[in-house]
Amino acid sequence: MQRKNFTEVTEFIFLGFSVFGKHQITLFVVFLTIYILTLAGNVVIVTIIRVDHHLHTPMYFFLSMLASSETVYTLVSVPRMLSGLLFHNQPISLAGCASQMFFFVLLATNNCFLLTAMGYDRYVAICNPLRYTVLMSKGVCVMLVSGSFGTGLVMAVLHVAAMFSLPFLPMPNSTAVTEFLLEGFSNFGWQHRLVFFAVFLTLYLLTLSGNVVIVTIIRLDCHLHTPMYFFLSMLSLSETCYTVAIIPRMLSGLLSPHQPLAVQGCATQLFFYLTFGINNCFLLTAMGYDRYVAICNPLRYSVIMSKEVCVQLASGSLGIGLGMAIVQVTSVFGLPFCDAFVISHFFCDVRPLLKLACTDTTVNEIINFVVSACVLVLPMGLVFISYVLIISTILKIASAEGRKKAFATCASHLMVVIIHYGCASIIYLKPKSQSSLGQDRLISVTYTVITPLLNPVVYSLRNKEVKEALLRAVGRRPLSS
């Protein structure tokens, strides 16, 4: 395993405006005034557009998104700059610098494409006014904003990954871990690993093909353009990305057990694993809320679960996943890793990494527990409340056929929820003293390999509407019209 003898740079210092000497106080006052005016102006813009229904148009929608993005953009860099004007030589950790760069690139790129979208909006309004409401519908506006943010996210990940994979001024006479080794299933013999490879590869291919089929069918069949199937398609996409982050590397490790993994590669895998894993938790919660509204408040269902609300719930789920992943990755990879480099798992996860750190990890353990509680206990509680209300409503239905039909729409979702939350809770919420990495590894197989397969299997084989859509797609008449 590769370990290099050098003193690794773990902190940076911003030169900033230190060359200006006594003029720094003047610069501080000027920049602080401009910053406060910027924040106040953007808050006023967003609030006015939100409150005044006359401004609920595409032009002002983009303006409010730009103002929100600009606000966060300035929060990333200006406070640190102001602090540097008052206090010289303040160090910033490597992880902190990477985080600042990530958000700077993300939001700057987002702003560029939002300005492009605003230009397109003005083009349509002036050059094609008769079709303006069609071309610039709410769905199109949301897609343009999401596309801008998505482009920024991709660019930020690429820039940060490229930049922080470089060595920073190494100096001799010290030891630091630059690569990890995933233990995976290396303690099994070659024959057993080959069997595992065949089984996991089969399950992985079935998962990918099942999710692709679900997304395609929901996209093409207008009968499935409902909130329930919108969330199902989002869950399938998220599960696909989730498995892509974990399983290919695991399969490779089964054939070649001693492949090193760079620290940056490990951090990237952990980031995407957490982002999509947490996204899945909150998508399942949104699906539970959708079933609650459908059964407990059917007359207002189309109003409560409008397209905008569905998009907001899906975006919120991804946003929470992204935020929690950044917190966890920054927390873990801000730690020093000195000598131990073998990760007792088949992918980079928080607990196995914390065991390798050569410093006290109490604070990191607390952060991990708080995050796990927020993304497991909170969604589980909301789903539990939803189903208590759902079951109480179903029991009030007079006909047995009506009760059976109502419960059938929830059974598939409930089955996936129990397995998903159950396995994750066993690993992430049990006390550290009871943690067995070998046992955790086996349980992890359930929610990284088996649970993603359950989604397409359960929702297709147990769902009459999906089966009928499949029959329509292959040109055969459905079982019922």
N, C-alpha and C positions, 0 to 999 in steps of 0.2 A: 504494500500500500504506500502511495506516495506521500511523504511528509518532508517538508523543506526546512532547513535551518536558517531562519531569519526572524527579525523583529517585524511583525506584521503591523502595518498602519491600521489602527482601529478608530482614530478620530481625525477630523480635519479642523482647520481654523480658517475662517473667512478673513481675508485682508480688508475687504469692504472699503470704507472711506478713511482708513486710519492715516493715510498720507495727508489728509486735510487738517490735522491737528485741531486747533481751537475753533475752526469753522464747523466742526462736527455738530456742535450744539445748535447752530443756525440751521444746518441741514436737517437735524432731527425735528425742529419746530416746523419747518416747511413741509417735510415729508409726512409728518403726523397730521398736519392740517389737511393736506391733500388726501391722505388716507381716510380720515374721518368723513370728509366731504364725499369721497367715493362710496364708502359704505352707506352713508345716509341717503345719498342719491339713488343707489341701487335698491335699497330697502323701500324707499318711497315709490319707485317705479313698479316694483313687484307687487306691493300692497295695493296701489291704485288700480293696476290692471286686474288684480284678483277681485277687488271689491266692486268695481264699476262694470256692469254688464255690457255697456256700450263699447268697451274695449276688448270684448271677448271675440276677437278676430284673429286670423292667422298672423297678421303683421305684429300685433301686440303680444301674441303668444310667443313668437320668436324673440321679441324684445325682452319679455320677462325671463325666458330661458337664458338669454345672453347676460342679463343683469345678474341672475343667480350664479351663473358660471363665473362671471367676472368677480363677483364677491368672494367666492371660494378661492379663485385664482390669486387674488391679492392677499388673502389670509395665509396662503402657502409661503409667500416670500417677504412681504412687507414687515410683519411683526418681528421677524428675525433680523431684518435689516435695521429696524429702529433700535432693537436691543443692542446690535453691534455698534451703533453710533454712540451709545452711552457706556457700554462695557466692552472693552477691547479684549481680544484673544480668548473669546468664549469658544470652547471646543464643541464640535458637533460629531456625534458618533457616525460610523459608516452607515449603519441602518437608517439613522435620521437623515443623512444626506441623500441616501437612495430614495427614501420616502418623499422628501421634498422634491427631488427631481422627477419622481413618478407623477406626482400630482401636478407639478408645473407643466410637464409635457402633455399630460392628459387634458388639462383644462385649456391650455393654450391652443392645442390642436382642435379641441371641441369648439373654442371661440371662432377659429378660422372657418370651420365648416358651417357654424351657425350663421356667420356673416354671409357665407355663400348661399345658404338656404333663404336668408332674408332678401338677397338679391334676386333669387329665383321667384320669390313671392311677389316682389315689385314688378318683375317682368310679366308674370301671368296677369296681375291686376291691371296693368296698362296695355299690354299687347293682346290679351285674350280675356277681356272683362266678362263676356257672356258665359264663359265656362269656368270662371274663377272659383265659384263655390264647389264645383265638381273636382277641378284639378287640385284645389287646396282644401280638401276636406280634412276633418279632424284626424282621420286615420293617416292621411298623407303627412300631415304636420308632425304627428307623433313619430312616424317612421323616419322623417328627416332629422328630428331631434335625436332619436335613438341611434341613427346612423352616425351622426356627428360624434356623439359620446362614445359609441363603439369604436370608431376610427381612432379617436383620441386614446382609448384604452389600449388598443393594439399597438399604436405607436409608442406609448409610454412603456409598455412591457418590453418591446423590442429595444428601445433606447437604454433602459435601466439594465436589462439583461446583458446587453453588449458592453456597456460602460463598466459595470461592477464585476465583470468576469476578468477584468484586467488586474495585474498586480500593481500595488501602489508603493513605490519606493522601498523595496525590501532592504533591510540591513542585517548583517550577520549576527550569529550567536543566540538563536532562540529556535523553538520548535512550534509549529502550528499545523493543524490539520487542514489540508486543502481539498481532500477527497474523502468520501465515505464509502463504506462497503455494506450493501444490503445483505443481511444474512439470509433472508427469504426462507427457502425450503432446502438449503444446502445440507442440513443434517440428515436429509433423506437420501437413500441410495439412488443411483442413476436410473434404475428401472422404475422406481416409484415416482421420481421427478418426471419421467417421460409420460407416465400415466396421468399425472397431474396436468402436464402440458396439454395432452390431448383433450382431457375433460374441460379444463379452463378455456382452451381455445375454442372448443365447440360451444360452450356457454357464451363466450364473448361474441362469436359470430352470430349466434341466435339473438343475443341482446341487440347488437347493432342492426341486424336485418329487421327484427321486430319493431324497434323504435323508428327506423326509416319507413316501414310500412304504415305505422300509426300516423306519423307526421304527414306522409303523402296522402293517405286516405282522408284524413281530417281536412287537409288543404284542398283536395279536389272535390269532395262530396259536400254539397251545400246543406244537406240535411244535418251535418255535424258541425255547422258553424254556430255553435252555442257556447256559452261560457264554460260549461263542464268540459267540453272537448278542446276548447282553447287552452285551458289549464293543463289538460292531458298532453297536448302537443308540446307545451312549454316544458312539462316534466320530462317528456321523452327526449327533447333536445338537450336538456340539462343532464339527464342520466347518460346520454351518449358522450358528452364532453367529460363528465365525471369518470366514466370507465376508460376513456382514451388517456386520461391523465395517469391512471394507475396500472391497468392490465397489461398493455404492451411491454412495459418495463418488467413486470412480474413474469410474463411469459419468457422474455429474454433471459431473465435470471434463472429460470428453470433449466434452460439449455446450457447456459454458461454462468455458473453461480458466482464467479469471482470478478465481476465487472465493476470497476470503480465508478463512482458517481460524484461529479464535482459539487462543491458546496452550493454554487449558484444553481446547478441543475436540481439539487435537493430542495432548495428554497422555492424554485419555480413549481416543482411538483406539489409541494405542500400548499402553495398559494392556490393553485387551481383545484386541488382536492378539497380544500376548505371552502373556497368560493362556491363551487357547484354542490358540494355536500350540504352546506347551510342553505343554499338556494332551494335545494330539494325539500328540506324540512319546512320552509315557509310556503313553498308551492303546495305541499300537502295540506298545510293549514288553510290556505286560500281555497283549496278544493273542498275541504270540510265546511268552510263558511258558505261556499256556493251551494252545497247540498242542504245546509241549514235553511238558507233563504228559499230554495226551491220547494222544500217540504213545509216549512213553518210559515212562510209568507209568500205563497205562490202568486197572489194577485198583483203584487208589486215586484215580482221577480225581474221582469224586463227593465224596470226602472232602476232598481237597486244594483243589479249586475249588468250595467250598461258596458259598452265597449271601453269607454274611458276608465271605468272602475276596474275592469279586468286588466287593462294595460298597466294601470297604476299598481295593482296588487302584484302583477308579475315583475314589474320594474322594481318595486319595493323589495321583493324577495331577493332579486339579484343584487340590489344595492346593499342590503344587509349582509349578504354573503361576501360581497367585495370588501365592505368595511371590516367585518370580523376577521377575514383572511389577512388583511393588511396588519391588523392589530397583532394577530398571532404570529405571523411570519417575522414582523419587526421585533416582537418580544423574544422569540426563540433565537433568531440569527443575530441578535445583538449580544449574545453570550459568547464567551471564548470556548473553543474546542481545541484541546491541547494534545492529548495522546490517544485517547480512545476514539476509534473511527468505525467500528462495526455496529451498524444499526440492527437491533434484534427485531426486524420486521421485514415485510416484503415491499414496503414503500415508506417514504419519509412522512412520519407522523409526529405529533407534538411530544407525546410522552416518551417514546424511545429516544428522541433527540435530547430531551431534557436530561435523561440519564447519562448522556455522554458529556455534558457540559462540565468544565473543570472550575466551577464556581458555585456558590449557593444559589439554588433555583427556587427558593420559597416564593418569591414575588411572582415568578413565572408560573409556578404551580397554581397560585391563587388566580392569576389572569386566565389560565387555561380552564379552571373550574368555573369561574364566573361566565366566561364565554360559552362553555358547554351547557351550563344551566340556562343561559339566555336562549340558546338555539335549540335546546331539547325540552326543558321543563316548560317554558313559556308556550311554544307551539303545541306540545302535548296537552297542556292544560286547556288551551283554546279548542283543540279538537275534541277533547273529552267533554267540555261544556256543550259544544255544538251537538255531539251525539246524544247527550242526555236530553237536550231539547228536541232533537229529531225523534228519538225513540218515544218520548212522551207524546209527541204529536201523532206519530204513527199508530200508537195504541188507541188513540181517540177515533181513528178511522173506522167507520161502521162495518164495511165489507171486508171479508178476509182476503179477497182478491186485491182490493185496494191497498191493504197493509202489506201484502206480499210484493206488489209492484213497487211501492214506495221504498221498502227495505232493500229490494234488489238493486236500486240505483245507488245505494250506499255501501253494499256489502264488499264490492271490489276495493273501493277506496279504504275501507276500514281494515281489510286484510293486509294491504300494503303498509298502512300506517303502523299497525301493531308490530310487524316484522322489522320495519325500518327503525322506528323509535326504540323498540325493545333491544335490539342488538347494539345500537349506538349508545344507549343509556348504560348498558352493562359495562362497557369499556370506559366511557368518559365521565360517568358520575359516581363510580364506586371509589372508595377510599384508596389512597396511594398504597397503604400497607397491604391491601388485598390484591394489588395489581400483579398479575403474572403475564409477562410479555408473550410467552409461548401460548397461553390460553387466549390472550387478546388477539394474537395472530390468527388463530383458527376462527374466532368470532368475526374478525374483520373480513374474512373470506365471504361470510354470509352477506354483509351489506355492501361489499365492493364487487362481488361477482354474481351472487344469487339474487339479491333484491332487485338490481337493475333489470334482470331478466323477468322477474315477477310482474313488473309493470306492463310490458306488452302482452305477456301471456294472460294475466288475470283480466286486463281490460279488453282483450280481444276475444278470448274463449268464453268469458262469462258475460259479455256485453252483446246483447241482441242487435243494437243499432250498429255497432262496429262490424259485426258479422254480416249484416245486411248490406252495409256499405262496401265491404270486401266483395260480396257477390255481385253487386252492381258494377264494381270496378273491373271484374273479370268478364263482364258481359252476360252474366246469368241473372235471372229474375230472383229477387230476394224471397225469403220464406214467407213474408207478408208484405203487402204493399200499402 
